[in-house]
Amino acid sequence: MNLSNGPLAALLALSLLSLPACASPPPKTIRSADAAGPEVVQIKLPMSNAYLIKSAKPVLIDAGSPKDGPAILAALKAENVDLKDGLILLTHAHGDHGGAAAELRRITGARIALGAGDAPIAAAGKNDELRPTSFEAEVLKRVVDFKFEPFSPDIPITNSLDLSPWGVAGKAVVMPGHTPGSLVIKLNDREVFVGDMMRGGSMGGAVNPTQPHEHYFQADLERNRANIRSLIEGGAEVFYLGHGGPVDRAAVIKEFKIR
Ligand SMILES: [Zn+2]
């Protein structure tokens, strides 16, 4: 019996998703500061990953689920980071990535940047119609469709956003696929944060997190595949994901059959 996929995995994933926020491990440095970019820490939340770029003006990539606000604030404190002049940069507006964005903005004073195509999802405080890519995803769909506090982005991104004002020599680029306004954050051409463009491992990344898979839901599957190919062609080596990961170039090429 294969435990890493199928409906059983979905059920096990559901039990993992119900872990309380206090179960979050401490933030972990996944990238040290060097000439190509600043230090980055991973904030592993019960249902998804958030990342903190420790630049001159810090950038929080993704804001977890509605109940993850306290865990993210605790991680900021542990890292000695004040987000006041920083940015809450959302890869997309789904409830497990933008769920605590409104609360975090209210408490920290940071601005929210989001792909303009996802502004309707944020305004509704509810996911758009999720399009499952497998039977497992059909099961999961019923659980991830929770409501969250609606918000409007301070910085709606229609094409790309230069991150140099925050001390990052990279950019956020709109790459619709998973959602209409999904973003990829490029620290540089080699290191990219792709949200739910793909998922790492199974059961929320608890099993084989460095093995990339098609994500459970894709609004536009073909466009998303084209985006993966374009990042590979652009020289991407490390993909940081919303669930599980990171995954490397060779694994992505193999899984998505890119030649
Ligand atoms: Zn998503």
py3Dmol code that shows the C-alpha trace and the ligand (Angstrom):
import py3Dmol

protein = """\
ATOM      1  CA  MET A   1       0.000   0.000   0.000  1.00  0.00           C
ATOM      2  CA  ASN A   2       1.350   3.384  -0.951  1.00  0.00           C
ATOM      3  CA  LEU A   3       0.984   5.714   2.006  1.00  0.00           C
ATOM      4  CA  SER A   4       2.362   8.782   0.309  1.00  0.00           C
ATOM      5  CA  ASN A   5      -0.519   9.324  -2.094  1.00  0.00           C
ATOM      6  CA  GLY A   6      -4.206   8.562  -2.442  1.00  0.00           C
ATOM      7  CA  PRO A   7      -7.202   9.097  -0.173  1.00  0.00           C
ATOM      8  CA  LEU A   8      -5.504   7.649   2.905  1.00  0.00           C
ATOM      9  CA  ALA A   9      -2.772  10.255   2.595  1.00  0.00           C
ATOM     10  CA  ALA A  10      -5.448  12.920   2.315  1.00  0.00           C
ATOM     11  CA  LEU A  11      -7.040  11.738   5.536  1.00  0.00           C
ATOM     12  CA  LEU A  12      -3.682  11.686   7.310  1.00  0.00           C
ATOM     13  CA  ALA A  13      -2.992  15.164   5.950  1.00  0.00           C
ATOM     14  CA  LEU A  14      -6.241  16.316   7.507  1.00  0.00           C
ATOM     15  CA  SER A  15      -5.160  15.067  10.906  1.00  0.00           C
ATOM     16  CA  LEU A  16      -1.837  16.904  10.533  1.00  0.00           C
ATOM     17  CA  LEU A  17      -3.624  20.084   9.506  1.00  0.00           C
ATOM     18  CA  SER A  18      -5.573  20.087  12.733  1.00  0.00           C
ATOM     19  CA  LEU A  19      -2.435  20.438  14.869  1.00  0.00           C
ATOM     20  CA  PRO A  20      -2.619  23.488  17.131  1.00  0.00           C
ATOM     21  CA  ALA A  21      -0.528  26.551  16.215  1.00  0.00           C
ATOM     22  CA  CYS A  22       1.669  26.066  19.288  1.00  0.00           C
ATOM     23  CA  ALA A  23       3.052  22.918  17.654  1.00  0.00           C
ATOM     24  CA  SER A  24       5.020  25.093  15.208  1.00  0.00           C
ATOM     25  CA  PRO A  25       8.774  24.466  15.412  1.00  0.00           C
ATOM     26  CA  PRO A  26      11.133  27.428  15.907  1.00  0.00           C
ATOM     27  CA  PRO A  27      12.118  29.388  12.773  1.00  0.00           C
ATOM     28  CA  LYS A  28      14.955  27.802  10.841  1.00  0.00           C
ATOM     29  CA  THR A  29      17.655  29.498   8.778  1.00  0.00           C
ATOM     30  CA  ILE A  30      17.412  28.066   5.271  1.00  0.00           C
ATOM     31  CA  ARG A  31      19.738  30.564   3.652  1.00  0.00           C
ATOM     32  CA  SER A  32      22.678  32.478   5.125  1.00  0.00           C
ATOM     33  CA  ALA A  33      23.448  36.023   4.028  1.00  0.00           C
ATOM     34  CA  ASP A  34      25.948  36.229   1.164  1.00  0.00           C
ATOM     35  CA  ALA A  35      26.676  38.343  -1.919  1.00  0.00           C
ATOM     36  CA  ALA A  36      23.620  36.924  -3.732  1.00  0.00           C
ATOM     37  CA  GLY A  37      21.102  37.791  -1.009  1.00  0.00           C
ATOM     38  CA  PRO A  38      20.176  38.249   2.660  1.00  0.00           C
ATOM     39  CA  GLU A  39      19.474  35.621   5.328  1.00  0.00           C
ATOM     40  CA  VAL A  40      16.149  33.800   4.982  1.00  0.00           C
ATOM     41  CA  VAL A  41      14.365  31.857   7.696  1.00  0.00           C
ATOM     42  CA  GLN A  42      11.542  29.396   7.246  1.00  0.00           C
ATOM     43  CA  ILE A  43       8.536  29.677   9.545  1.00  0.00           C
ATOM     44  CA  LYS A  44       6.884  26.277   9.459  1.00  0.00           C
ATOM     45  CA  LEU A  45       3.203  26.582  10.303  1.00  0.00           C
ATOM     46  CA  PRO A  46       0.740  23.715  10.862  1.00  0.00           C
ATOM     47  CA  MET A  47      -0.601  23.906   7.319  1.00  0.00           C
ATOM     48  CA  SER A  48       1.920  25.893   5.249  1.00  0.00           C
ATOM     49  CA  ASN A  49       5.304  27.599   5.173  1.00  0.00           C
ATOM     50  CA  ALA A  50       6.012  31.294   5.574  1.00  0.00           C
ATOM     51  CA  TYR A  51       9.478  32.749   4.988  1.00  0.00           C
ATOM     52  CA  LEU A  52      11.192  35.779   6.428  1.00  0.00           C
ATOM     53  CA  ILE A  53      13.774  37.612   4.349  1.00  0.00           C
ATOM     54  CA  LYS A  54      15.936  39.413   6.898  1.00  0.00           C
ATOM     55  CA  SER A  55      16.753  42.378   4.663  1.00  0.00           C
ATOM     56  CA  ALA A  56      17.193  46.034   5.676  1.00  0.00           C
ATOM     57  CA  LYS A  57      13.405  46.317   5.585  1.00  0.00           C
ATOM     58  CA  PRO A  58      12.223  42.768   6.226  1.00  0.00           C
ATOM     59  CA  VAL A  59       9.957  40.868   3.858  1.00  0.00           C
ATOM     60  CA  LEU A  60       7.546  38.226   5.131  1.00  0.00           C
ATOM     61  CA  ILE A  61       6.606  35.828   2.339  1.00  0.00           C
ATOM     62  CA  ASP A  62       3.095  34.514   3.047  1.00  0.00           C
ATOM     63  CA  ALA A  63       1.000  34.853   6.162  1.00  0.00           C
ATOM     64  CA  GLY A  64      -0.331  31.398   6.992  1.00  0.00           C
ATOM     65  CA  SER A  65      -3.871  30.418   7.937  1.00  0.00           C
ATOM     66  CA  PRO A  66      -6.294  32.537  10.005  1.00  0.00           C
ATOM     67  CA  LYS A  67      -5.074  31.142  13.348  1.00  0.00           C
ATOM     68  CA  ASP A  68      -1.350  31.470  12.525  1.00  0.00           C
ATOM     69  CA  GLY A  69      -0.970  35.151  13.466  1.00  0.00           C
ATOM     70  CA  PRO A  70       0.441  34.499  16.975  1.00  0.00           C
ATOM     71  CA  ALA A  71       2.922  31.868  15.691  1.00  0.00           C
ATOM     72  CA  ILE A  72       4.208  34.259  13.021  1.00  0.00           C
ATOM     73  CA  LEU A  73       4.499  37.118  15.525  1.00  0.00           C
ATOM     74  CA  ALA A  74       6.417  34.787  17.865  1.00  0.00           C
ATOM     75  CA  ALA A  75       8.780  33.885  15.007  1.00  0.00           C
ATOM     76  CA  LEU A  76       9.377  37.576  14.229  1.00  0.00           C
ATOM     77  CA  LYS A  77      10.178  38.169  17.887  1.00  0.00           C
ATOM     78  CA  ALA A  78      12.507  35.173  18.047  1.00  0.00           C
ATOM     79  CA  GLU A  79      14.334  36.544  15.003  1.00  0.00           C
ATOM     80  CA  ASN A  80      14.439  40.035  16.507  1.00  0.00           C
ATOM     81  CA  VAL A  81      12.650  41.438  13.463  1.00  0.00           C
ATOM     82  CA  ASP A  82      10.359  44.470  13.472  1.00  0.00           C
ATOM     83  CA  LEU A  83       8.097  44.290  10.419  1.00  0.00           C
ATOM     84  CA  LYS A  84       6.865  47.891  10.735  1.00  0.00           C
ATOM     85  CA  ASP A  85       8.676  49.241   7.654  1.00  0.00           C
ATOM     86  CA  GLY A  86       8.620  45.857   5.976  1.00  0.00           C
ATOM     87  CA  LEU A  87       6.406  44.030   3.566  1.00  0.00           C
ATOM     88  CA  ILE A  88       3.921  41.179   3.790  1.00  0.00           C
ATOM     89  CA  LEU A  89       4.373  39.693   0.332  1.00  0.00           C
ATOM     90  CA  LEU A  90       1.816  37.021  -0.544  1.00  0.00           C
ATOM     91  CA  THR A  91       2.512  34.383  -3.196  1.00  0.00           C
ATOM     92  CA  HIS A  92      -1.282  34.204  -3.553  1.00  0.00           C
ATOM     93  CA  ALA A  93      -4.428  34.922  -1.563  1.00  0.00           C
ATOM     94  CA  HIS A  94      -5.599  31.421  -0.609  1.00  0.00           C
ATOM     95  CA  GLY A  95      -6.645  31.106   3.023  1.00  0.00           C
ATOM     96  CA  ASP A  96      -3.566  29.110   4.058  1.00  0.00           C
ATOM     97  CA  HIS A  97      -1.208  31.806   2.678  1.00  0.00           C
ATOM     98  CA  GLY A  98      -3.033  35.107   3.246  1.00  0.00           C
ATOM     99  CA  GLY A  99      -5.157  33.911   6.172  1.00  0.00           C
ATOM    100  CA  ALA A 100      -3.500  36.065   8.855  1.00  0.00           C
ATOM    101  CA  ALA A 101      -2.370  38.903   6.535  1.00  0.00           C
ATOM    102  CA  ALA A 102      -4.978  41.419   7.720  1.00  0.00           C
ATOM    103  CA  GLU A 103      -4.220  40.729  11.395  1.00  0.00           C
ATOM    104  CA  LEU A 104      -0.449  40.956  10.865  1.00  0.00           C
ATOM    105  CA  ARG A 105      -0.795  44.263   8.998  1.00  0.00           C
ATOM    106  CA  ARG A 106      -2.932  45.668  11.806  1.00  0.00           C
ATOM    107  CA  ILE A 107      -0.450  44.646  14.493  1.00  0.00           C
ATOM    108  CA  THR A 108       2.879  45.312  12.746  1.00  0.00           C
ATOM    109  CA  GLY A 109       2.044  48.222  10.413  1.00  0.00           C
ATOM    110  CA  ALA A 110       3.677  46.444   7.460  1.00  0.00           C
ATOM    111  CA  ARG A 111       2.132  46.864   4.025  1.00  0.00           C
ATOM    112  CA  ILE A 112       0.623  43.984   2.052  1.00  0.00           C
ATOM    113  CA  ALA A 113       1.661  43.259  -1.550  1.00  0.00           C
ATOM    114  CA  LEU A 114      -0.397  40.809  -3.616  1.00  0.00           C
ATOM    115  CA  GLY A 115      -0.834  39.952  -7.285  1.00  0.00           C
ATOM    116  CA  ALA A 116      -3.696  42.150  -8.523  1.00  0.00           C
ATOM    117  CA  GLY A 117      -5.434  39.112 -10.007  1.00  0.00           C
ATOM    118  CA  ASP A 118      -5.916  37.703  -6.489  1.00  0.00           C
ATOM    119  CA  ALA A 119      -7.445  40.899  -5.055  1.00  0.00           C
ATOM    120  CA  PRO A 120     -11.007  39.512  -5.495  1.00  0.00           C
ATOM    121  CA  ILE A 121     -10.087  36.418  -3.412  1.00  0.00           C
ATOM    122  CA  ALA A 122      -8.625  38.652  -0.672  1.00  0.00           C
ATOM    123  CA  ALA A 123     -11.654  40.938  -0.747  1.00  0.00           C
ATOM    124  CA  ALA A 124     -14.011  37.975  -0.397  1.00  0.00           C
ATOM    125  CA  GLY A 125     -12.021  36.373   2.437  1.00  0.00           C
ATOM    126  CA  LYS A 126     -12.677  33.084   0.707  1.00  0.00           C
ATOM    127  CA  ASN A 127     -10.837  30.938  -1.824  1.00  0.00           C
ATOM    128  CA  ASP A 128     -11.854  31.029  -5.466  1.00  0.00           C
ATOM    129  CA  GLU A 129     -13.267  27.799  -6.917  1.00  0.00           C
ATOM    130  CA  LEU A 130     -10.473  25.259  -6.342  1.00  0.00           C
ATOM    131  CA  ARG A 131      -9.856  22.959  -9.294  1.00  0.00           C
ATOM    132  CA  PRO A 132      -8.569  19.616  -7.981  1.00  0.00           C
ATOM    133  CA  THR A 133      -5.786  17.878  -9.911  1.00  0.00           C
ATOM    134  CA  SER A 134      -6.436  14.410  -8.379  1.00  0.00           C
ATOM    135  CA  PHE A 135      -8.919  12.348  -6.366  1.00  0.00           C
ATOM    136  CA  GLU A 136      -6.872  13.015  -3.232  1.00  0.00           C
ATOM    137  CA  ALA A 137      -7.382  16.722  -3.887  1.00  0.00           C
ATOM    138  CA  GLU A 138     -11.162  16.234  -4.178  1.00  0.00           C
ATOM    139  CA  VAL A 139     -11.113  14.951  -0.580  1.00  0.00           C
ATOM    140  CA  LEU A 140      -8.817  17.696   0.640  1.00  0.00           C
ATOM    141  CA  LYS A 141     -10.857  20.443  -1.008  1.00  0.00           C
ATOM    142  CA  ARG A 142     -13.603  20.257   1.594  1.00  0.00           C
ATOM    143  CA  VAL A 143     -11.149  21.007   4.399  1.00  0.00           C
ATOM    144  CA  VAL A 144      -9.091  23.830   2.944  1.00  0.00           C
ATOM    145  CA  ASP A 145     -12.062  25.950   1.945  1.00  0.00           C
ATOM    146  CA  PHE A 146     -12.273  27.925   5.196  1.00  0.00           C
ATOM    147  CA  LYS A 147     -12.997  31.648   5.451  1.00  0.00           C
ATOM    148  CA  PHE A 148     -10.428  34.255   6.505  1.00  0.00           C
ATOM    149  CA  GLU A 149     -10.393  37.955   7.333  1.00  0.00           C
ATOM    150  CA  PRO A 150     -10.838  39.876   4.058  1.00  0.00           C
ATOM    151  CA  PHE A 151      -8.250  42.471   3.066  1.00  0.00           C
ATOM    152  CA  SER A 152      -7.241  44.769   0.282  1.00  0.00           C
ATOM    153  CA  PRO A 153      -3.554  44.877  -0.748  1.00  0.00           C
ATOM    154  CA  ASP A 154      -1.656  48.159  -0.232  1.00  0.00           C
ATOM    155  CA  ILE A 155       0.464  47.238  -3.242  1.00  0.00           C
ATOM    156  CA  PRO A 156      -1.453  45.354  -5.960  1.00  0.00           C
ATOM    157  CA  ILE A 157       1.104  43.933  -8.389  1.00  0.00           C
ATOM    158  CA  THR A 158       0.024  43.799 -12.033  1.00  0.00           C
ATOM    159  CA  ASN A 159       3.345  42.795 -13.585  1.00  0.00           C
ATOM    160  CA  SER A 160       6.301  42.824 -11.213  1.00  0.00           C
ATOM    161  CA  LEU A 161       7.578  44.543  -8.088  1.00  0.00           C
ATOM    162  CA  ASP A 162      11.206  45.545  -7.620  1.00  0.00           C
ATOM    163  CA  LEU A 163      12.205  44.592  -4.072  1.00  0.00           C
ATOM    164  CA  SER A 164      15.262  46.856  -3.825  1.00  0.00           C
ATOM    165  CA  PRO A 165      13.393  49.431  -1.654  1.00  0.00           C
ATOM    166  CA  TRP A 166      13.294  46.662   0.977  1.00  0.00           C
ATOM    167  CA  GLY A 167      16.973  45.847   0.568  1.00  0.00           C
ATOM    168  CA  VAL A 168      16.488  42.775  -1.635  1.00  0.00           C
ATOM    169  CA  ALA A 169      18.144  42.689  -5.054  1.00  0.00           C
ATOM    170  CA  GLY A 170      15.259  40.618  -6.406  1.00  0.00           C
ATOM    171  CA  LYS A 171      11.688  40.970  -7.538  1.00  0.00           C
ATOM    172  CA  ALA A 172       8.188  39.563  -7.306  1.00  0.00           C
ATOM    173  CA  VAL A 173       6.814  38.515 -10.685  1.00  0.00           C
ATOM    174  CA  VAL A 174       3.181  37.759 -11.526  1.00  0.00           C
ATOM    175  CA  MET A 175       2.906  34.186 -12.844  1.00  0.00           C
ATOM    176  CA  PRO A 176      -0.778  33.217 -13.061  1.00  0.00           C
ATOM    177  CA  GLY A 177      -1.516  29.500 -12.874  1.00  0.00           C
ATOM    178  CA  HIS A 178      -2.300  28.267  -9.366  1.00  0.00           C
ATOM    179  CA  THR A 179      -4.454  31.400  -9.016  1.00  0.00           C
ATOM    180  CA  PRO A 180      -5.031  34.345 -11.391  1.00  0.00           C
ATOM    181  CA  GLY A 181      -2.627  36.564  -9.411  1.00  0.00           C
ATOM    182  CA  SER A 182       0.000  34.080  -8.203  1.00  0.00           C
ATOM    183  CA  LEU A 183       3.468  35.549  -7.651  1.00  0.00           C
ATOM    184  CA  VAL A 184       6.962  34.112  -7.805  1.00  0.00           C
ATOM    185  CA  ILE A 185       9.529  35.872  -5.635  1.00  0.00           C
ATOM    186  CA  LYS A 186      12.974  35.763  -7.176  1.00  0.00           C
ATOM    187  CA  LEU A 187      15.730  36.402  -4.677  1.00  0.00           C
ATOM    188  CA  ASN A 188      17.913  36.101  -7.766  1.00  0.00           C
ATOM    189  CA  ASP A 189      17.600  33.918 -10.883  1.00  0.00           C
ATOM    190  CA  ARG A 190      18.732  30.808  -8.965  1.00  0.00           C
ATOM    191  CA  GLU A 191      16.586  30.973  -5.818  1.00  0.00           C
ATOM    192  CA  VAL A 192      12.826  31.309  -6.183  1.00  0.00           C
ATOM    193  CA  PHE A 193       9.824  31.230  -3.841  1.00  0.00           C
ATOM    194  CA  VAL A 194       6.955  29.784  -5.826  1.00  0.00           C
ATOM    195  CA  GLY A 195       4.099  29.336  -3.310  1.00  0.00           C
ATOM    196  CA  ASP A 196       1.765  26.622  -4.611  1.00  0.00           C
ATOM    197  CA  MET A 197       3.187  26.329  -8.128  1.00  0.00           C
ATOM    198  CA  MET A 198       4.053  22.794  -6.938  1.00  0.00           C
ATOM    199  CA  ARG A 199       4.006  20.996  -3.595  1.00  0.00           C
ATOM    200  CA  GLY A 200       6.841  19.228  -1.815  1.00  0.00           C
ATOM    201  CA  GLY A 201       6.241  15.687  -0.598  1.00  0.00           C
ATOM    202  CA  SER A 202       2.974  14.407   0.827  1.00  0.00           C
ATOM    203  CA  MET A 203       0.921  15.048   3.935  1.00  0.00           C
ATOM    204  CA  GLY A 204       1.740  18.733   4.020  1.00  0.00           C
ATOM    205  CA  GLY A 205       5.435  18.029   3.439  1.00  0.00           C
ATOM    206  CA  ALA A 206       5.732  15.571   6.351  1.00  0.00           C
ATOM    207  CA  VAL A 207       6.823  12.793   3.983  1.00  0.00           C
ATOM    208  CA  ASN A 208       9.560  13.275   1.333  1.00  0.00           C
ATOM    209  CA  PRO A 209       9.395  17.094   1.446  1.00  0.00           C
ATOM    210  CA  THR A 210      12.116  17.494  -1.204  1.00  0.00           C
ATOM    211  CA  GLN A 211      10.178  15.496  -3.819  1.00  0.00           C
ATOM    212  CA  PRO A 212       8.159  17.883  -6.011  1.00  0.00           C
ATOM    213  CA  HIS A 213       4.612  16.980  -7.086  1.00  0.00           C
ATOM    214  CA  GLU A 214       1.787  18.600  -8.979  1.00  0.00           C
ATOM    215  CA  HIS A 215      -0.086  20.734  -6.443  1.00  0.00           C
ATOM    216  CA  TYR A 216      -3.568  19.602  -5.409  1.00  0.00           C
ATOM    217  CA  PHE A 217      -5.267  22.582  -7.050  1.00  0.00           C
ATOM    218  CA  GLN A 218      -4.461  24.544 -10.185  1.00  0.00           C
ATOM    219  CA  ALA A 219      -6.770  27.201 -11.635  1.00  0.00           C
ATOM    220  CA  ASP A 220      -4.862  26.925 -14.937  1.00  0.00           C
ATOM    221  CA  LEU A 221      -2.824  23.726 -15.053  1.00  0.00           C
ATOM    222  CA  GLU A 222      -1.222  24.323 -18.468  1.00  0.00           C
ATOM    223  CA  ARG A 223      -0.178  27.870 -17.661  1.00  0.00           C
ATOM    224  CA  ASN A 224       1.286  26.734 -14.369  1.00  0.00           C
ATOM    225  CA  ARG A 225       3.327  24.065 -16.174  1.00  0.00           C
ATOM    226  CA  ALA A 226       4.590  26.709 -18.619  1.00  0.00           C
ATOM    227  CA  ASN A 227       5.663  28.851 -15.667  1.00  0.00           C
ATOM    228  CA  ILE A 228       7.654  25.973 -14.160  1.00  0.00           C
ATOM    229  CA  ARG A 229       9.378  25.461 -17.485  1.00  0.00           C
ATOM    230  CA  SER A 230      10.169  29.154 -17.823  1.00  0.00           C
ATOM    231  CA  LEU A 231      11.750  29.284 -14.354  1.00  0.00           C
ATOM    232  CA  ILE A 232      13.913  26.252 -15.213  1.00  0.00           C
ATOM    233  CA  GLU A 233      14.925  27.875 -18.499  1.00  0.00           C
ATOM    234  CA  GLY A 234      15.729  31.054 -16.562  1.00  0.00           C
ATOM    235  CA  GLY A 235      18.247  29.166 -14.422  1.00  0.00           C
ATOM    236  CA  ALA A 236      16.258  28.366 -11.229  1.00  0.00           C
ATOM    237  CA  GLU A 237      18.175  25.948  -8.994  1.00  0.00           C
ATOM    238  CA  VAL A 238      16.271  25.996  -5.669  1.00  0.00           C
ATOM    239  CA  PHE A 239      12.501  26.226  -5.308  1.00  0.00           C
ATOM    240  CA  TYR A 240      11.065  27.220  -1.920  1.00  0.00           C
ATOM    241  CA  LEU A 241       7.477  26.024  -1.590  1.00  0.00           C
ATOM    242  CA  GLY A 242       4.300  26.834   0.310  1.00  0.00           C
ATOM    243  CA  HIS A 243       4.031  23.201   1.468  1.00  0.00           C
ATOM    244  CA  GLY A 244       7.110  21.016   1.997  1.00  0.00           C
ATOM    245  CA  GLY A 245      10.285  21.694   0.028  1.00  0.00           C
ATOM    246  CA  PRO A 246      12.716  23.059  -0.816  1.00  0.00           C
ATOM    247  CA  VAL A 247      13.090  21.128  -4.051  1.00  0.00           C
ATOM    248  CA  ASP A 248      15.979  21.333  -6.467  1.00  0.00           C
ATOM    249  CA  ARG A 249      16.259  21.847 -10.198  1.00  0.00           C
ATOM    250  CA  ALA A 250      17.021  18.221 -11.101  1.00  0.00           C
ATOM    251  CA  ALA A 251      13.974  16.940  -9.197  1.00  0.00           C
ATOM    252  CA  VAL A 252      11.685  19.515 -10.839  1.00  0.00           C
ATOM    253  CA  ILE A 253      12.979  18.682 -14.324  1.00  0.00           C
ATOM    254  CA  LYS A 254      12.364  14.982 -13.669  1.00  0.00           C
ATOM    255  CA  GLU A 255       8.909  15.303 -12.090  1.00  0.00           C
ATOM    256  CA  PHE A 256       7.532  17.716 -14.692  1.00  0.00           C
ATOM    257  CA  LYS A 257       9.359  16.025 -17.602  1.00  0.00           C
ATOM    258  CA  ILE A 258      11.094  19.197 -18.774  1.00  0.00           C
ATOM    259  CA  ARG A 259      13.592  18.703 -21.590  1.00  0.00           C
TER     260      ARG A 259
END
"""
ligand_1 = """\
1
ZN
Zn -2.940 27.778 -2.780
"""
view = py3Dmol.view(width=600, height=400)
view.addModel(protein, "pdb")
view.setStyle({"model": 0}, {"cartoon": {"style": "trace"}})
view.addModel(ligand_1, "xyz")
view.setStyle({"model": 1}, {"stick": {}})
view.zoomTo()
view.show()
